[in-house]
Amino acid sequence: MIKTPLSEITNSNIGVLVLSCKKNEDKTYHVIFDGGYEADFSGEEVVKYDLFAENEETRLRLDELISEINRQRAFTVAYTKAYASLKPEKQLVNELSLQGFSMAAAEYALGRLRDEDMVNDRKYAEKYAAGKASQGGKASGQILRELVAKGIDYEVAAAAVEDAGCDDYAAAKKLALKRASEGIQKEKILRYLYGKGFSSGIVARVGEELDCFEN
């Protein structure tokens, strides 16, 4: 299966004459159409769209044919990526765009993946937030910002972080005590916690814990 997009065609006539369909060494097929357009297609595409029928017109206009095949190719790429691991929609769109697929083709692929429940930003956010919360060491605000940066809707991300039960105090304390055990000064540790997105109240509480640790 060819997974790269075809060049878009506009203003074509009804149907288009297939001048030549030859098999390549890699088992794809090189098709030349009347008017000078040519491209490589998979065996499945050649059969599905009757491209092997030389000197006969295609059932679709050339622009419709190319657009439909691009949508199918985008879905194949997106399906493979989504099957490997749950990804946010924005990431899939970006990856398809980097491979040259149009936004229309990407939206088509995402629509089919949604229908098959293979892409779901809510599930992704819940899994991501729960994983970060269990690992500790990150403020809930930081996890929220990371999800939003990945393209997750703010309300969806916020609900996922809340459901994950993030304990900012425990996470900050864990980070601080680890660094204190390495001999890092209290002031540097507190600045580090601020940089990690912990609130001033959490940092102040942890500072008190560090006083006890040092004593």
C-alpha positions as CSV (number, residue, x, y, z in Angstrom):
1,M,0.0,0.0,0.0
2,I,1.4,3.4,-1.0
3,K,1.1,5.8,1.9
4,T,2.2,9.1,0.3
5,P,-0.3,11.6,-1.0
6,L,-0.8,12.3,-4.7
7,S,-0.5,15.7,-6.3
8,E,-3.9,17.4,-6.3
9,I,-5.7,18.0,-9.6
10,T,-8.4,20.7,-10.3
11,N,-10.7,21.5,-13.2
12,S,-10.6,18.1,-14.8
13,N,-13.2,16.8,-17.3
14,I,-15.8,14.1,-16.6
15,G,-13.7,10.9,-16.4
16,V,-10.2,10.7,-17.8
17,L,-8.6,8.4,-20.3
18,V,-6.1,5.9,-19.0
19,L,-3.3,5.8,-21.5
20,S,-1.0,3.4,-19.8
21,C,-0.8,1.2,-16.6
22,K,2.5,-0.6,-16.1
23,K,3.7,-2.6,-13.1
24,N,6.8,-1.2,-11.3
25,E,9.6,-3.3,-9.8
26,D,8.2,-2.6,-6.3
27,K,4.8,-4.1,-7.3
28,T,3.1,-0.7,-7.5
29,Y,1.6,0.5,-10.8
30,H,2.6,3.6,-12.8
31,V,-0.4,5.1,-14.5
32,I,-0.4,7.7,-17.2
33,F,-3.6,9.6,-17.9
34,D,-4.6,11.7,-20.9
35,G,-3.5,15.2,-20.4
36,G,-0.1,14.3,-19.0
37,Y,-0.8,13.5,-15.4
38,E,0.9,10.4,-14.1
39,A,1.4,8.7,-10.7
40,D,2.0,5.5,-8.9
41,F,-0.8,3.4,-7.4
42,S,-1.0,0.3,-5.3
43,G,-2.4,-2.9,-6.8
44,E,-5.5,-2.5,-4.7
45,E,-6.1,1.1,-5.9
46,V,-5.6,0.0,-9.6
47,V,-8.2,-2.7,-9.2
48,K,-10.7,-0.7,-7.2
49,Y,-10.7,2.3,-9.6
50,D,-10.3,0.3,-12.9
51,L,-7.0,1.9,-13.7
52,F,-5.7,-1.2,-15.4
53,A,-8.2,-0.6,-18.3
54,E,-6.0,1.2,-20.8
55,N,-7.7,3.4,-23.4
56,E,-10.8,3.6,-21.2
57,E,-12.1,6.5,-19.1
58,T,-12.2,6.4,-15.3
59,R,-15.5,6.4,-13.5
60,L,-14.5,9.5,-11.6
61,R,-13.2,12.8,-12.7
62,L,-9.4,12.9,-12.2
63,D,-9.6,15.4,-9.4
64,E,-12.3,13.3,-7.6
65,L,-10.2,10.2,-8.1
66,I,-7.0,11.7,-6.7
67,S,-8.9,13.3,-3.7
68,E,-10.6,10.0,-2.8
69,I,-7.4,8.0,-3.0
70,N,-5.6,10.6,-0.9
71,R,-8.3,10.3,1.8
72,Q,-8.0,6.6,1.8
73,R,-4.2,6.8,2.1
74,A,-4.4,9.3,4.9
75,F,-6.8,7.0,6.8
76,T,-4.3,4.1,6.3
77,V,-1.5,6.1,7.8
78,A,-3.6,7.5,10.6
79,Y,-5.0,4.1,11.4
80,T,-1.5,2.6,11.7
81,K,-0.4,5.4,14.0
82,A,-3.6,5.2,16.2
83,Y,-3.4,1.4,16.4
84,A,0.2,1.6,17.7
85,S,-0.8,4.0,20.5
86,L,-3.5,6.4,21.5
87,K,-2.7,9.9,20.2
88,P,-4.4,13.3,20.5
89,E,-6.2,14.4,17.3
90,K,-3.9,17.4,16.8
91,Q,-0.8,15.2,16.8
92,L,-2.3,12.9,14.1
93,V,-3.3,15.9,12.0
94,N,0.3,17.3,12.3
95,E,1.8,14.0,11.4
96,L,-0.4,13.7,8.3
97,S,0.4,17.2,7.3
98,L,4.1,16.6,7.6
99,Q,3.6,13.7,5.2
100,G,2.0,16.0,2.7
101,F,-1.7,15.2,3.2
102,S,-4.2,18.0,2.9
103,M,-6.4,19.1,5.8
104,A,-9.4,17.6,4.0
105,A,-7.7,14.2,3.8
106,A,-6.7,14.5,7.5
107,E,-10.2,15.4,8.6
108,Y,-11.6,12.4,6.7
109,A,-9.2,10.1,8.3
110,L,-9.9,11.5,11.8
111,G,-13.7,11.1,11.2
112,R,-13.3,7.4,10.4
113,L,-11.1,6.9,13.4
114,R,-13.6,8.6,15.7
115,D,-16.3,6.4,14.3
116,E,-14.2,3.3,15.2
117,D,-13.3,4.9,18.6
118,M,-9.6,4.7,17.8
119,V,-9.0,8.4,18.5
120,N,-10.5,10.0,21.6
121,D,-9.0,13.1,23.2
122,R,-10.9,12.6,26.4
123,K,-9.5,9.0,26.9
124,Y,-6.0,10.2,25.9
125,A,-6.2,13.1,28.4
126,E,-7.4,10.8,31.2
127,K,-4.6,8.2,30.5
128,Y,-1.9,10.9,30.3
129,A,-3.0,12.7,33.4
130,A,-3.3,9.5,35.4
131,G,0.1,8.4,34.3
132,K,1.8,11.6,35.2
133,A,-0.1,11.7,38.6
134,S,1.1,8.2,39.5
135,Q,4.7,9.0,38.6
136,G,4.7,12.1,40.8
137,G,7.0,15.1,40.4
138,K,4.8,17.3,38.3
139,A,2.3,20.0,39.3
140,S,-1.3,19.6,38.2
141,G,-1.0,22.9,36.4
142,Q,2.0,21.7,34.5
143,I,0.2,18.5,33.4
144,L,-2.8,20.6,32.3
145,R,-0.5,22.9,30.2
146,E,1.1,19.9,28.6
147,L,-2.3,18.5,27.6
148,V,-3.4,21.8,26.2
149,A,-0.1,22.1,24.3
150,K,-0.9,18.7,22.7
151,G,-4.1,20.1,21.4
152,I,-6.5,18.8,24.0
153,D,-9.5,21.1,24.7
154,Y,-8.9,23.0,28.0
155,E,-12.1,21.8,29.7
156,V,-11.4,18.2,28.7
157,A,-7.8,18.5,30.0
158,A,-8.9,20.2,33.2
159,A,-11.4,17.4,33.9
160,A,-8.8,14.7,33.3
161,V,-6.3,16.3,35.7
162,E,-9.0,16.7,38.3
163,D,-10.1,13.1,37.9
164,A,-6.4,11.9,38.1
165,G,-6.3,13.1,41.7
166,C,-3.0,15.0,41.4
167,D,-1.5,15.7,44.8
168,D,0.7,18.8,44.2
169,Y,2.0,18.9,47.8
170,A,3.1,15.2,47.7
171,A,4.7,15.7,44.2
172,A,6.6,18.9,45.3
173,K,7.7,17.3,48.5
174,K,9.1,14.3,46.7
175,L,11.1,16.4,44.3
176,A,12.4,18.7,47.1
177,L,13.5,15.9,49.4
178,K,15.3,14.1,46.6
179,R,17.3,17.2,45.8
180,A,17.9,18.0,49.4
181,S,19.4,14.5,49.8
182,E,21.8,15.4,47.0
183,G,23.0,18.4,48.9
184,I,21.2,21.1,46.9
185,Q,20.5,24.3,48.8
186,K,17.0,25.1,49.9
187,E,16.8,28.3,47.9
188,K,17.7,26.5,44.7
189,I,15.2,23.8,45.4
190,L,12.4,26.3,46.0
191,R,13.2,28.1,42.7
192,Y,13.2,24.8,41.0
193,L,9.7,24.0,42.3
194,Y,8.4,27.4,41.2
195,G,9.8,26.7,37.8
196,K,7.9,23.4,37.8
197,G,4.6,25.2,38.2
198,F,3.9,24.6,41.8
199,S,1.9,27.3,43.6
200,S,3.5,29.7,46.1
201,G,1.4,28.0,48.9
202,I,2.7,24.5,48.0
203,V,6.3,25.8,47.8
204,A,6.0,27.5,51.2
205,R,4.8,24.3,52.8
206,V,7.6,22.3,51.2
207,G,10.0,24.9,52.4
208,E,8.9,24.2,56.0
209,E,9.5,20.5,55.3
210,L,13.0,21.2,54.1
211,D,13.7,23.1,57.3
212,C,12.8,20.0,59.3
213,F,14.9,17.9,56.9
214,E,18.0,20.0,57.3
215,N,17.6,20.0,61.1
